[in-house]
Amino acid sequence: FRPPYGLRTADSGDFIHTQQLKVALWNIDSQDWNMPITATEVMNRTLTLMLIKRHGVVLFHDAYPNVKSVLPMILHKLGDAVVWSDCHSLATL
């Protein structure tokens, strides 16, 4: 379960527990949703944060146009230097 905006309320723990959900959060926000930021800026921000943090979960949104151009550029630039996993596989990590 990814809480909207990553926000949880005081009673969300009970809900998550009763629904037997696992929470998936991120530590690198690509800012792909931020319309004033260009695709190149999104790419540079994401790559910089990946280098600083060295591992984690990158937040991308499929509903915004920046990610459609940024993600292929990032994948090409990094090649095999990064292991990518689908968020559905996080439960098994």
HTML snippet that shows the backbone in 3Dmol.js (N, CA, C, O; Angstrom):
<script src="https://3Dmol.org/build/3Dmol-min.js"></script>
<div id="view" style="width:600px;height:400px;position:relative"></div>
<script>
const pdb = `
ATOM      1  N   PHE A   1       0.848  -1.173   0.000  1.00  0.00           N
ATOM      2  CA  PHE A   1       0.000   0.000   0.000  1.00  0.00           C
ATOM      3  C   PHE A   1       0.892   1.232   0.000  1.00  0.00           C
ATOM      4  O   PHE A   1       1.775   1.357   0.848  1.00  0.00           O
ATOM      5  N   ARG A   2       0.670   2.141  -0.940  1.00  0.00           N
ATOM      6  CA  ARG A   2       1.394   3.403  -0.947  1.00  0.00           C
ATOM      7  C   ARG A   2       0.409   4.491  -0.519  1.00  0.00           C
ATOM      8  O   ARG A   2      -0.491   4.854  -1.277  1.00  0.00           O
ATOM      9  N   PRO A   3       0.584   5.005   0.694  1.00  0.00           N
ATOM     10  CA  PRO A   3      -0.322   6.058   1.142  1.00  0.00           C
ATOM     11  C   PRO A   3      -0.202   7.277   0.224  1.00  0.00           C
ATOM     12  O   PRO A   3       0.906   7.647  -0.165  1.00  0.00           O
ATOM     13  N   PRO A   4      -1.326   7.901  -0.125  1.00  0.00           N
ATOM     14  CA  PRO A   4      -1.253   9.100  -0.961  1.00  0.00           C
ATOM     15  C   PRO A   4      -0.321  10.142  -0.348  1.00  0.00           C
ATOM     16  O   PRO A   4      -0.440  10.486   0.828  1.00  0.00           O
ATOM     17  N   TYR A   5       0.591  10.629  -1.151  1.00  0.00           N
ATOM     18  CA  TYR A   5       1.593  11.617  -0.738  1.00  0.00           C
ATOM     19  C   TYR A   5       2.524  11.078   0.352  1.00  0.00           C
ATOM     20  O   TYR A   5       3.307  11.835   0.926  1.00  0.00           O
ATOM     21  N   GLY A   6       2.444   9.795   0.634  1.00  0.00           N
ATOM     22  CA  GLY A   6       3.260   9.201   1.676  1.00  0.00           C
ATOM     23  C   GLY A   6       2.789   9.531   3.077  1.00  0.00           C
ATOM     24  O   GLY A   6       3.482   9.244   4.053  1.00  0.00           O
ATOM     25  N   LEU A   7       1.607  10.136   3.183  1.00  0.00           N
ATOM     26  CA  LEU A   7       1.097  10.577   4.482  1.00  0.00           C
ATOM     27  C   LEU A   7       0.277   9.479   5.147  1.00  0.00           C
ATOM     28  O   LEU A   7      -0.509   8.782   4.504  1.00  0.00           O
ATOM     29  N   ARG A   8       0.482   9.351   6.431  1.00  0.00           N
ATOM     30  CA  ARG A   8      -0.301   8.420   7.220  1.00  0.00           C
ATOM     31  C   ARG A   8      -0.886   9.164   8.399  1.00  0.00           C
ATOM     32  O   ARG A   8      -0.269  10.088   8.930  1.00  0.00           O
ATOM     33  N   THR A   9      -2.072   8.763   8.806  1.00  0.00           N
ATOM     34  CA  THR A   9      -2.725   9.373   9.958  1.00  0.00           C
ATOM     35  C   THR A   9      -2.533   8.482  11.180  1.00  0.00           C
ATOM     36  O   THR A   9      -2.017   7.368  11.082  1.00  0.00           O
ATOM     37  N   ALA A  10      -2.955   8.989  12.324  1.00  0.00           N
ATOM     38  CA  ALA A  10      -2.780   8.242  13.567  1.00  0.00           C
ATOM     39  C   ALA A  10      -3.489   6.894  13.527  1.00  0.00           C
ATOM     40  O   ALA A  10      -3.021   5.934  14.139  1.00  0.00           O
ATOM     41  N   ASP A  11      -4.605   6.807  12.820  1.00  0.00           N
ATOM     42  CA  ASP A  11      -5.360   5.558  12.780  1.00  0.00           C
ATOM     43  C   ASP A  11      -5.025   4.687  11.565  1.00  0.00           C
ATOM     44  O   ASP A  11      -5.619   3.622  11.394  1.00  0.00           O
ATOM     45  N   SER A  12      -4.105   5.113  10.738  1.00  0.00           N
ATOM     46  CA  SER A  12      -3.799   4.320   9.536  1.00  0.00           C
ATOM     47  C   SER A  12      -3.109   3.001   9.871  1.00  0.00           C
ATOM     48  O   SER A  12      -3.235   2.033   9.122  1.00  0.00           O
ATOM     49  N   GLY A  13      -2.391   2.953  10.971  1.00  0.00           N
ATOM     50  CA  GLY A  13      -1.735   1.713  11.367  1.00  0.00           C
ATOM     51  C   GLY A  13      -2.734   0.590  11.596  1.00  0.00           C
ATOM     52  O   GLY A  13      -2.498  -0.551  11.198  1.00  0.00           O
ATOM     53  N   ASP A  14      -3.846   0.915  12.237  1.00  0.00           N
ATOM     54  CA  ASP A  14      -4.886  -0.092  12.464  1.00  0.00           C
ATOM     55  C   ASP A  14      -5.476  -0.576  11.143  1.00  0.00           C
ATOM     56  O   ASP A  14      -5.682  -1.774  10.946  1.00  0.00           O
ATOM     57  N   PHE A  15      -5.745   0.361  10.247  1.00  0.00           N
ATOM     58  CA  PHE A  15      -6.306   0.004   8.939  1.00  0.00           C
ATOM     59  C   PHE A  15      -5.341  -0.896   8.166  1.00  0.00           C
ATOM     60  O   PHE A  15      -5.744  -1.922   7.618  1.00  0.00           O
ATOM     61  N   ILE A  16      -4.088  -0.511   8.125  1.00  0.00           N
ATOM     62  CA  ILE A  16      -3.077  -1.276   7.399  1.00  0.00           C
ATOM     63  C   ILE A  16      -2.966  -2.682   7.986  1.00  0.00           C
ATOM     64  O   ILE A  16      -2.857  -3.664   7.252  1.00  0.00           O
ATOM     65  N   HIS A  17      -2.994  -2.767   9.291  1.00  0.00           N
ATOM     66  CA  HIS A  17      -2.891  -4.068   9.953  1.00  0.00           C
ATOM     67  C   HIS A  17      -4.118  -4.938   9.658  1.00  0.00           C
ATOM     68  O   HIS A  17      -3.973  -6.105   9.292  1.00  0.00           O
ATOM     69  N   THR A  18      -5.318  -4.381   9.815  1.00  0.00           N
ATOM     70  CA  THR A  18      -6.530  -5.181   9.598  1.00  0.00           C
ATOM     71  C   THR A  18      -6.680  -5.614   8.139  1.00  0.00           C
ATOM     72  O   THR A  18      -7.267  -6.660   7.862  1.00  0.00           O
ATOM     73  N   GLN A  19      -6.162  -4.832   7.220  1.00  0.00           N
ATOM     74  CA  GLN A  19      -6.234  -5.191   5.806  1.00  0.00           C
ATOM     75  C   GLN A  19      -5.056  -6.067   5.370  1.00  0.00           C
ATOM     76  O   GLN A  19      -4.978  -6.489   4.217  1.00  0.00           O
ATOM     77  N   GLN A  20      -4.151  -6.332   6.300  1.00  0.00           N
ATOM     78  CA  GLN A  20      -2.955  -7.144   6.046  1.00  0.00           C
ATOM     79  C   GLN A  20      -2.126  -6.572   4.886  1.00  0.00           C
ATOM     80  O   GLN A  20      -1.678  -7.303   4.002  1.00  0.00           O
ATOM     81  N   LEU A  21      -1.938  -5.269   4.916  1.00  0.00           N
ATOM     82  CA  LEU A  21      -1.180  -4.576   3.876  1.00  0.00           C
ATOM     83  C   LEU A  21       0.251  -4.349   4.335  1.00  0.00           C
ATOM     84  O   LEU A  21       0.535  -4.326   5.533  1.00  0.00           O
ATOM     85  N   LYS A  22       1.134  -4.185   3.388  1.00  0.00           N
ATOM     86  CA  LYS A  22       2.493  -3.732   3.663  1.00  0.00           C
ATOM     87  C   LYS A  22       2.619  -2.346   3.049  1.00  0.00           C
ATOM     88  O   LYS A  22       2.155  -2.104   1.935  1.00  0.00           O
ATOM     89  N   VAL A  23       3.243  -1.451   3.774  1.00  0.00           N
ATOM     90  CA  VAL A  23       3.409  -0.075   3.309  1.00  0.00           C
ATOM     91  C   VAL A  23       4.664   0.020   2.457  1.00  0.00           C
ATOM     92  O   VAL A  23       5.726  -0.478   2.831  1.00  0.00           O
ATOM     93  N   ALA A  24       4.527   0.664   1.314  1.00  0.00           N
ATOM     94  CA  ALA A  24       5.666   0.897   0.418  1.00  0.00           C
ATOM     95  C   ALA A  24       5.881   2.407   0.319  1.00  0.00           C
ATOM     96  O   ALA A  24       5.022   3.138  -0.172  1.00  0.00           O
ATOM     97  N   LEU A  25       7.026   2.851   0.788  1.00  0.00           N
ATOM     98  CA  LEU A  25       7.366   4.268   0.712  1.00  0.00           C
ATOM     99  C   LEU A  25       8.617   4.429  -0.136  1.00  0.00           C
ATOM    100  O   LEU A  25       9.178   3.440  -0.608  1.00  0.00           O
ATOM    101  N   TRP A  26       9.048   5.634  -0.330  1.00  0.00           N
ATOM    102  CA  TRP A  26      10.202   5.931  -1.164  1.00  0.00           C
ATOM    103  C   TRP A  26      11.128   6.868  -0.412  1.00  0.00           C
ATOM    104  O   TRP A  26      10.718   7.535   0.538  1.00  0.00           O
ATOM    105  N   ASN A  27      12.385   6.913  -0.845  1.00  0.00           N
ATOM    106  CA  ASN A  27      13.316   7.868  -0.257  1.00  0.00           C
ATOM    107  C   ASN A  27      13.947   8.757  -1.319  1.00  0.00           C
ATOM    108  O   ASN A  27      14.786   9.601  -1.006  1.00  0.00           O
ATOM    109  N   ILE A  28      13.548   8.571  -2.576  1.00  0.00           N
ATOM    110  CA  ILE A  28      14.002   9.447  -3.663  1.00  0.00           C
ATOM    111  C   ILE A  28      12.776   9.874  -4.451  1.00  0.00           C
ATOM    112  O   ILE A  28      12.155   9.059  -5.133  1.00  0.00           O
ATOM    113  N   ASP A  29      12.427  11.145  -4.359  1.00  0.00           N
ATOM    114  CA  ASP A  29      11.290  11.692  -5.104  1.00  0.00           C
ATOM    115  C   ASP A  29      11.827  12.332  -6.374  1.00  0.00           C
ATOM    116  O   ASP A  29      12.567  13.314  -6.318  1.00  0.00           O
ATOM    117  N   SER A  30      11.456  11.780  -7.508  1.00  0.00           N
ATOM    118  CA  SER A  30      11.958  12.283  -8.790  1.00  0.00           C
ATOM    119  C   SER A  30      11.411  13.674  -9.128  1.00  0.00           C
ATOM    120  O   SER A  30      11.972  14.375  -9.970  1.00  0.00           O
ATOM    121  N   GLN A  31      10.333  14.065  -8.479  1.00  0.00           N
ATOM    122  CA  GLN A  31       9.658  15.334  -8.762  1.00  0.00           C
ATOM    123  C   GLN A  31       9.115  15.366 -10.201  1.00  0.00           C
ATOM    124  O   GLN A  31       8.935  16.442 -10.770  1.00  0.00           O
ATOM    125  N   ASP A  32       8.856  14.197 -10.781  1.00  0.00           N
ATOM    126  CA  ASP A  32       8.321  14.146 -12.145  1.00  0.00           C
ATOM    127  C   ASP A  32       6.940  14.778 -12.252  1.00  0.00           C
ATOM    128  O   ASP A  32       6.507  15.144 -13.345  1.00  0.00           O
ATOM    129  N   TRP A  33       6.262  14.906 -11.150  1.00  0.00           N
ATOM    130  CA  TRP A  33       4.937  15.507 -11.098  1.00  0.00           C
ATOM    131  C   TRP A  33       4.995  17.033 -11.113  1.00  0.00           C
ATOM    132  O   TRP A  33       3.982  17.683 -11.370  1.00  0.00           O
ATOM    133  N   ASN A  34       6.146  17.605 -10.845  1.00  0.00           N
ATOM    134  CA  ASN A  34       6.309  19.045 -10.697  1.00  0.00           C
ATOM    135  C   ASN A  34       6.457  19.681 -12.078  1.00  0.00           C
ATOM    136  O   ASN A  34       7.546  19.680 -12.652  1.00  0.00           O
ATOM    137  N   MET A  35       5.378  20.216 -12.602  1.00  0.00           N
ATOM    138  CA  MET A  35       5.337  20.687 -13.983  1.00  0.00           C
ATOM    139  C   MET A  35       6.364  21.778 -14.339  1.00  0.00           C
ATOM    140  O   MET A  35       6.850  21.774 -15.470  1.00  0.00           O
ATOM    141  N   PRO A  36       6.717  22.703 -13.450  1.00  0.00           N
ATOM    142  CA  PRO A  36       7.722  23.691 -13.844  1.00  0.00           C
ATOM    143  C   PRO A  36       9.112  23.098 -14.077  1.00  0.00           C
ATOM    144  O   PRO A  36       9.947  23.724 -14.729  1.00  0.00           O
ATOM    145  N   ILE A  37       9.367  21.899 -13.553  1.00  0.00           N
ATOM    146  CA  ILE A  37      10.675  21.276 -13.705  1.00  0.00           C
ATOM    147  C   ILE A  37      10.715  20.529 -15.033  1.00  0.00           C
ATOM    148  O   ILE A  37       9.794  19.780 -15.358  1.00  0.00           O
ATOM    149  N   THR A  38      11.777  20.734 -15.792  1.00  0.00           N
ATOM    150  CA  THR A  38      11.915  20.086 -17.090  1.00  0.00           C
ATOM    151  C   THR A  38      12.313  18.620 -16.917  1.00  0.00           C
ATOM    152  O   THR A  38      12.725  18.200 -15.836  1.00  0.00           O
ATOM    153  N   ALA A  39      12.185  17.860 -17.989  1.00  0.00           N
ATOM    154  CA  ALA A  39      12.569  16.450 -17.961  1.00  0.00           C
ATOM    155  C   ALA A  39      14.055  16.299 -17.624  1.00  0.00           C
ATOM    156  O   ALA A  39      14.432  15.392 -16.881  1.00  0.00           O
ATOM    157  N   THR A  40      14.882  17.162 -18.156  1.00  0.00           N
ATOM    158  CA  THR A  40      16.317  17.114 -17.864  1.00  0.00           C
ATOM    159  C   THR A  40      16.580  17.378 -16.385  1.00  0.00           C
ATOM    160  O   THR A  40      17.430  16.727 -15.779  1.00  0.00           O
ATOM    161  N   GLU A  41      15.861  18.321 -15.808  1.00  0.00           N
ATOM    162  CA  GLU A  41      16.019  18.610 -14.376  1.00  0.00           C
ATOM    163  C   GLU A  41      15.556  17.435 -13.524  1.00  0.00           C
ATOM    164  O   GLU A  41      16.172  17.124 -12.505  1.00  0.00           O
ATOM    165  N   VAL A  42      14.478  16.786 -13.938  1.00  0.00           N
ATOM    166  CA  VAL A  42      14.005  15.596 -13.223  1.00  0.00           C
ATOM    167  C   VAL A  42      15.071  14.506 -13.280  1.00  0.00           C
ATOM    168  O   VAL A  42      15.365  13.868 -12.269  1.00  0.00           O
ATOM    169  N   MET A  43      15.648  14.295 -14.456  1.00  0.00           N
ATOM    170  CA  MET A  43      16.681  13.283 -14.612  1.00  0.00           C
ATOM    171  C   MET A  43      17.889  13.608 -13.739  1.00  0.00           C
ATOM    172  O   MET A  43      18.374  12.741 -13.012  1.00  0.00           O
ATOM    173  N   ASN A  44      18.381  14.848 -13.802  1.00  0.00           N
ATOM    174  CA  ASN A  44      19.554  15.240 -13.011  1.00  0.00           C
ATOM    175  C   ASN A  44      19.296  15.120 -11.517  1.00  0.00           C
ATOM    176  O   ASN A  44      20.167  14.673 -10.770  1.00  0.00           O
ATOM    177  N   ARG A  45      18.105  15.517 -11.076  1.00  0.00           N
ATOM    178  CA  ARG A  45      17.746  15.417  -9.666  1.00  0.00           C
ATOM    179  C   ARG A  45      17.752  13.956  -9.224  1.00  0.00           C
ATOM    180  O   ARG A  45      18.316  13.614  -8.185  1.00  0.00           O
ATOM    181  N   THR A  46      17.122  13.107 -10.018  1.00  0.00           N
ATOM    182  CA  THR A  46      17.021  11.695  -9.679  1.00  0.00           C
ATOM    183  C   THR A  46      18.391  11.040  -9.636  1.00  0.00           C
ATOM    184  O   THR A  46      18.700  10.311  -8.693  1.00  0.00           O
ATOM    185  N   LEU A  47      19.211  11.288 -10.644  1.00  0.00           N
ATOM    186  CA  LEU A  47      20.558  10.704 -10.672  1.00  0.00           C
ATOM    187  C   LEU A  47      21.407  11.188  -9.500  1.00  0.00           C
ATOM    188  O   LEU A  47      22.134  10.403  -8.891  1.00  0.00           O
ATOM    189  N   THR A  48      21.316  12.465  -9.188  1.00  0.00           N
ATOM    190  CA  THR A  48      22.078  13.018  -8.063  1.00  0.00           C
ATOM    191  C   THR A  48      21.662  12.366  -6.749  1.00  0.00           C
ATOM    192  O   THR A  48      22.513  11.972  -5.951  1.00  0.00           O
ATOM    193  N   LEU A  49      20.360  12.253  -6.523  1.00  0.00           N
ATOM    194  CA  LEU A  49      19.882  11.635  -5.285  1.00  0.00           C
ATOM    195  C   LEU A  49      20.241  10.155  -5.220  1.00  0.00           C
ATOM    196  O   LEU A  49      20.521   9.628  -4.143  1.00  0.00           O
ATOM    197  N   MET A  50      20.234   9.488  -6.364  1.00  0.00           N
ATOM    198  CA  MET A  50      20.633   8.083  -6.390  1.00  0.00           C
ATOM    199  C   MET A  50      22.101   7.938  -6.017  1.00  0.00           C
ATOM    200  O   MET A  50      22.471   7.005  -5.304  1.00  0.00           O
ATOM    201  N   LEU A  51      22.934   8.846  -6.489  1.00  0.00           N
ATOM    202  CA  LEU A  51      24.359   8.798  -6.154  1.00  0.00           C
ATOM    203  C   LEU A  51      24.598   9.098  -4.679  1.00  0.00           C
ATOM    204  O   LEU A  51      25.454   8.484  -4.041  1.00  0.00           O
ATOM    205  N   ILE A  52      23.842  10.038  -4.148  1.00  0.00           N
ATOM    206  CA  ILE A  52      24.007  10.412  -2.739  1.00  0.00           C
ATOM    207  C   ILE A  52      23.546   9.288  -1.820  1.00  0.00           C
ATOM    208  O   ILE A  52      24.245   8.926  -0.874  1.00  0.00           O
ATOM    209  N   LYS A  53      22.383   8.745  -2.097  1.00  0.00           N
ATOM    210  CA  LYS A  53      21.785   7.755  -1.189  1.00  0.00           C
ATOM    211  C   LYS A  53      22.271   6.336  -1.419  1.00  0.00           C
ATOM    212  O   LYS A  53      22.216   5.510  -0.508  1.00  0.00           O
ATOM    213  N   ARG A  54      22.745   6.040  -2.616  1.00  0.00           N
ATOM    214  CA  ARG A  54      23.328   4.744  -2.976  1.00  0.00           C
ATOM    215  C   ARG A  54      22.351   3.578  -3.060  1.00  0.00           C
ATOM    216  O   ARG A  54      22.668   2.576  -3.702  1.00  0.00           O
ATOM    217  N   HIS A  55      21.181   3.666  -2.440  1.00  0.00           N
ATOM    218  CA  HIS A  55      20.148   2.650  -2.616  1.00  0.00           C
ATOM    219  C   HIS A  55      18.819   3.224  -2.149  1.00  0.00           C
ATOM    220  O   HIS A  55      18.781   4.197  -1.396  1.00  0.00           O
ATOM    221  N   GLY A  56      17.747   2.623  -2.596  1.00  0.00           N
ATOM    222  CA  GLY A  56      16.457   3.080  -2.147  1.00  0.00           C
ATOM    223  C   GLY A  56      15.375   2.844  -3.174  1.00  0.00           C
ATOM    224  O   GLY A  56      15.525   2.064  -4.114  1.00  0.00           O
ATOM    225  N   VAL A  57      14.283   3.546  -2.960  1.00  0.00           N
ATOM    226  CA  VAL A  57      13.109   3.443  -3.814  1.00  0.00           C
ATOM    227  C   VAL A  57      12.882   4.811  -4.447  1.00  0.00           C
ATOM    228  O   VAL A  57      12.769   5.823  -3.755  1.00  0.00           O
ATOM    229  N   VAL A  58      12.817   4.821  -5.780  1.00  0.00           N
ATOM    230  CA  VAL A  58      12.592   6.061  -6.526  1.00  0.00           C
ATOM    231  C   VAL A  58      11.112   6.165  -6.847  1.00  0.00           C
ATOM    232  O   VAL A  58      10.507   5.217  -7.348  1.00  0.00           O
ATOM    233  N   LEU A  59      10.537   7.315  -6.558  1.00  0.00           N
ATOM    234  CA  LEU A  59       9.120   7.559  -6.841  1.00  0.00           C
ATOM    235  C   LEU A  59       8.972   8.187  -8.218  1.00  0.00           C
ATOM    236  O   LEU A  59       9.465   9.287  -8.466  1.00  0.00           O
ATOM    237  N   PHE A  60       8.287   7.479  -9.110  1.00  0.00           N
ATOM    238  CA  PHE A  60       7.879   8.011 -10.412  1.00  0.00           C
ATOM    239  C   PHE A  60       6.371   7.859 -10.517  1.00  0.00           C
ATOM    240  O   PHE A  60       5.779   6.985  -9.885  1.00  0.00           O
ATOM    241  N   HIS A  61       5.761   8.709 -11.314  1.00  0.00           N
ATOM    242  CA  HIS A  61       4.314   8.660 -11.539  1.00  0.00           C
ATOM    243  C   HIS A  61       4.050   8.425 -13.023  1.00  0.00           C
ATOM    244  O   HIS A  61       4.580   9.145 -13.869  1.00  0.00           O
ATOM    245  N   ASP A  62       3.248   7.440 -13.335  1.00  0.00           N
ATOM    246  CA  ASP A  62       2.951   7.169 -14.739  1.00  0.00           C
ATOM    247  C   ASP A  62       1.936   8.144 -15.327  1.00  0.00           C
ATOM    248  O   ASP A  62       1.688   8.111 -16.532  1.00  0.00           O
ATOM    249  N   ALA A  63       1.351   8.999 -14.517  1.00  0.00           N
ATOM    250  CA  ALA A  63       0.323   9.928 -14.995  1.00  0.00           C
ATOM    251  C   ALA A  63       0.882  11.262 -15.483  1.00  0.00           C
ATOM    252  O   ALA A  63       0.131  12.090 -16.000  1.00  0.00           O
ATOM    253  N   TYR A  64       2.172  11.480 -15.328  1.00  0.00           N
ATOM    254  CA  TYR A  64       2.763  12.760 -15.708  1.00  0.00           C
ATOM    255  C   TYR A  64       3.711  12.582 -16.890  1.00  0.00           C
ATOM    256  O   TYR A  64       4.406  11.571 -16.986  1.00  0.00           O
ATOM    257  N   PRO A  65       3.738  13.563 -17.787  1.00  0.00           N
ATOM    258  CA  PRO A  65       4.513  13.400 -19.023  1.00  0.00           C
ATOM    259  C   PRO A  65       6.029  13.335 -18.829  1.00  0.00           C
ATOM    260  O   PRO A  65       6.715  12.698 -19.628  1.00  0.00           O
ATOM    261  N   ASN A  66       6.562  13.969 -17.805  1.00  0.00           N
ATOM    262  CA  ASN A  66       8.019  13.973 -17.622  1.00  0.00           C
ATOM    263  C   ASN A  66       8.603  12.569 -17.524  1.00  0.00           C
ATOM    264  O   ASN A  66       9.671  12.299 -18.073  1.00  0.00           O
ATOM    265  N   VAL A  67       7.911  11.681 -16.831  1.00  0.00           N
ATOM    266  CA  VAL A  67       8.474  10.341 -16.611  1.00  0.00           C
ATOM    267  C   VAL A  67       8.587   9.559 -17.910  1.00  0.00           C
ATOM    268  O   VAL A  67       9.460   8.701 -18.040  1.00  0.00           O
ATOM    269  N   LYS A  68       7.729   9.839 -18.857  1.00  0.00           N
ATOM    270  CA  LYS A  68       7.770   9.111 -20.122  1.00  0.00           C
ATOM    271  C   LYS A  68       9.051   9.383 -20.904  1.00  0.00           C
ATOM    272  O   LYS A  68       9.497   8.534 -21.675  1.00  0.00           O
ATOM    273  N   SER A  69       9.634  10.540 -20.715  1.00  0.00           N
ATOM    274  CA  SER A  69      10.904  10.834 -21.378  1.00  0.00           C
ATOM    275  C   SER A  69      12.102  10.628 -20.450  1.00  0.00           C
ATOM    276  O   SER A  69      13.193  10.301 -20.916  1.00  0.00           O
ATOM    277  N   VAL A  70      11.910  10.814 -19.157  1.00  0.00           N
ATOM    278  CA  VAL A  70      13.006  10.730 -18.197  1.00  0.00           C
ATOM    279  C   VAL A  70      13.443   9.295 -17.936  1.00  0.00           C
ATOM    280  O   VAL A  70      14.638   9.003 -17.925  1.00  0.00           O
ATOM    281  N   LEU A  71      12.500   8.413 -17.731  1.00  0.00           N
ATOM    282  CA  LEU A  71      12.861   7.049 -17.357  1.00  0.00           C
ATOM    283  C   LEU A  71      13.723   6.360 -18.409  1.00  0.00           C
ATOM    284  O   LEU A  71      14.716   5.735 -18.035  1.00  0.00           O
ATOM    285  N   PRO A  72      13.407   6.435 -19.701  1.00  0.00           N
ATOM    286  CA  PRO A  72      14.315   5.832 -20.682  1.00  0.00           C
ATOM    287  C   PRO A  72      15.714   6.450 -20.658  1.00  0.00           C
ATOM    288  O   PRO A  72      16.701   5.738 -20.845  1.00  0.00           O
ATOM    289  N   MET A  73      15.816   7.766 -20.430  1.00  0.00           N
ATOM    290  CA  MET A  73      17.129   8.417 -20.358  1.00  0.00           C
ATOM    291  C   MET A  73      17.923   7.907 -19.164  1.00  0.00           C
ATOM    292  O   MET A  73      19.120   7.647 -19.281  1.00  0.00           O
ATOM    293  N   ILE A  74      17.266   7.761 -18.014  1.00  0.00           N
ATOM    294  CA  ILE A  74      17.941   7.276 -16.813  1.00  0.00           C
ATOM    295  C   ILE A  74      18.388   5.828 -17.008  1.00  0.00           C
ATOM    296  O   ILE A  74      19.515   5.470 -16.669  1.00  0.00           O
ATOM    297  N   LEU A  75      17.510   5.012 -17.549  1.00  0.00           N
ATOM    298  CA  LEU A  75      17.860   3.608 -17.776  1.00  0.00           C
ATOM    299  C   LEU A  75      19.043   3.493 -18.727  1.00  0.00           C
ATOM    300  O   LEU A  75      19.930   2.668 -18.509  1.00  0.00           O
ATOM    301  N   HIS A  76      19.068   4.301 -19.773  1.00  0.00           N
ATOM    302  CA  HIS A  76      20.172   4.283 -20.732  1.00  0.00           C
ATOM    303  C   HIS A  76      21.469   4.768 -20.082  1.00  0.00           C
ATOM    304  O   HIS A  76      22.534   4.179 -20.269  1.00  0.00           O
ATOM    305  N   LYS A  77      21.355   5.843 -19.322  1.00  0.00           N
ATOM    306  CA  LYS A  77      22.548   6.442 -18.706  1.00  0.00           C
ATOM    307  C   LYS A  77      23.185   5.512 -17.673  1.00  0.00           C
ATOM    308  O   LYS A  77      24.410   5.432 -17.580  1.00  0.00           O
ATOM    309  N   LEU A  78      22.363   4.815 -16.905  1.00  0.00           N
ATOM    310  CA  LEU A  78      22.890   3.965 -15.835  1.00  0.00           C
ATOM    311  C   LEU A  78      23.218   2.557 -16.297  1.00  0.00           C
ATOM    312  O   LEU A  78      24.058   1.887 -15.697  1.00  0.00           O
ATOM    313  N   GLY A  79      22.571   2.104 -17.348  1.00  0.00           N
ATOM    314  CA  GLY A  79      22.838   0.763 -17.855  1.00  0.00           C
ATOM    315  C   GLY A  79      22.656  -0.298 -16.797  1.00  0.00           C
ATOM    316  O   GLY A  79      21.636  -0.332 -16.110  1.00  0.00           O
ATOM    317  N   ASP A  80      23.643  -1.163 -16.664  1.00  0.00           N
ATOM    318  CA  ASP A  80      23.577  -2.258 -15.698  1.00  0.00           C
ATOM    319  C   ASP A  80      24.146  -1.878 -14.334  1.00  0.00           C
ATOM    320  O   ASP A  80      24.307  -2.743 -13.472  1.00  0.00           O
ATOM    321  N   ALA A  81      24.447  -0.617 -14.129  1.00  0.00           N
ATOM    322  CA  ALA A  81      25.036  -0.192 -12.850  1.00  0.00           C
ATOM    323  C   ALA A  81      24.024  -0.221 -11.713  1.00  0.00           C
ATOM    324  O   ALA A  81      24.404  -0.171 -10.543  1.00  0.00           O
ATOM    325  N   VAL A  82      22.736  -0.302 -12.047  1.00  0.00           N
ATOM    326  CA  VAL A  82      21.680  -0.275 -11.039  1.00  0.00           C
ATOM    327  C   VAL A  82      20.788  -1.493 -11.233  1.00  0.00           C
ATOM    328  O   VAL A  82      20.492  -1.894 -12.358  1.00  0.00           O
ATOM    329  N   VAL A  83      20.368  -2.069 -10.120  1.00  0.00           N
ATOM    330  CA  VAL A  83      19.391  -3.154 -10.173  1.00  0.00           C
ATOM    331  C   VAL A  83      18.012  -2.533  -9.980  1.00  0.00           C
ATOM    332  O   VAL A  83      17.752  -1.880  -8.969  1.00  0.00           O
ATOM    333  N   TRP A  84      17.140  -2.737 -10.946  1.00  0.00           N
ATOM    334  CA  TRP A  84      15.788  -2.177 -10.899  1.00  0.00           C
ATOM    335  C   TRP A  84      14.806  -3.276 -10.541  1.00  0.00           C
ATOM    336  O   TRP A  84      14.902  -4.396 -11.043  1.00  0.00           O
ATOM    337  N   SER A  85      13.860  -2.949  -9.670  1.00  0.00           N
ATOM    338  CA  SER A  85      12.824  -3.902  -9.299  1.00  0.00           C
ATOM    339  C   SER A  85      11.469  -3.228  -9.356  1.00  0.00           C
ATOM    340  O   SER A  85      11.341  -2.032  -9.097  1.00  0.00           O
ATOM    341  N   ASP A  86      10.483  -3.994  -9.690  1.00  0.00           N
ATOM    342  CA  ASP A  86       9.103  -3.506  -9.674  1.00  0.00           C
ATOM    343  C   ASP A  86       8.663  -3.372  -8.227  1.00  0.00           C
ATOM    344  O   ASP A  86       9.082  -4.163  -7.383  1.00  0.00           O
ATOM    345  N   CYS A  87       7.837  -2.399  -7.927  1.00  0.00           N
ATOM    346  CA  CYS A  87       7.410  -2.181  -6.536  1.00  0.00           C
ATOM    347  C   CYS A  87       6.680  -3.396  -5.960  1.00  0.00           C
ATOM    348  O   CYS A  87       6.658  -3.582  -4.743  1.00  0.00           O
ATOM    349  N   HIS A  88       6.092  -4.211  -6.809  1.00  0.00           N
ATOM    350  CA  HIS A  88       5.390  -5.388  -6.313  1.00  0.00           C
ATOM    351  C   HIS A  88       6.363  -6.405  -5.708  1.00  0.00           C
ATOM    352  O   HIS A  88       5.955  -7.243  -4.904  1.00  0.00           O
ATOM    353  N   SER A  89       7.613  -6.342  -6.078  1.00  0.00           N
ATOM    354  CA  SER A  89       8.594  -7.290  -5.551  1.00  0.00           C
ATOM    355  C   SER A  89       9.165  -6.841  -4.208  1.00  0.00           C
ATOM    356  O   SER A  89       9.898  -7.597  -3.571  1.00  0.00           O
ATOM    357  N   LEU A  90       8.847  -5.638  -3.771  1.00  0.00           N
ATOM    358  CA  LEU A  90       9.398  -5.146  -2.501  1.00  0.00           C
ATOM    359  C   LEU A  90       8.966  -5.981  -1.309  1.00  0.00           C
ATOM    360  O   LEU A  90       9.689  -6.076  -0.318  1.00  0.00           O
ATOM    361  N   ALA A  91       7.812  -6.574  -1.399  1.00  0.00           N
ATOM    362  CA  ALA A  91       7.313  -7.374  -0.280  1.00  0.00           C
ATOM    363  C   ALA A  91       8.206  -8.576  -0.019  1.00  0.00           C
ATOM    364  O   ALA A  91       8.213  -9.114   1.088  1.00  0.00           O
ATOM    365  N   THR A  92       8.955  -9.000  -1.023  1.00  0.00           N
ATOM    366  CA  THR A  92       9.807 -10.172  -0.853  1.00  0.00           C
ATOM    367  C   THR A  92      11.237  -9.818  -0.480  1.00  0.00           C
ATOM    368  O   THR A  92      12.043 -10.714  -0.227  1.00  0.00           O
ATOM    369  N   LEU A  93      11.572  -8.533  -0.441  1.00  0.00           N
ATOM    370  CA  LEU A  93      12.938  -8.125  -0.116  1.00  0.00           C
ATOM    371  C   LEU A  93      13.210  -8.222   1.366  1.00  0.00           C
ATOM    372  O   LEU A  93      14.316  -7.915   1.812  1.00  0.00           O
TER     373      LEU A  93
END
`;
const viewer = $3Dmol.createViewer("view");
viewer.addModel(pdb, "pdb");
viewer.setStyle({}, {cartoon: {color: "spectrum"}});
viewer.zoomTo();
viewer.render();
</script>
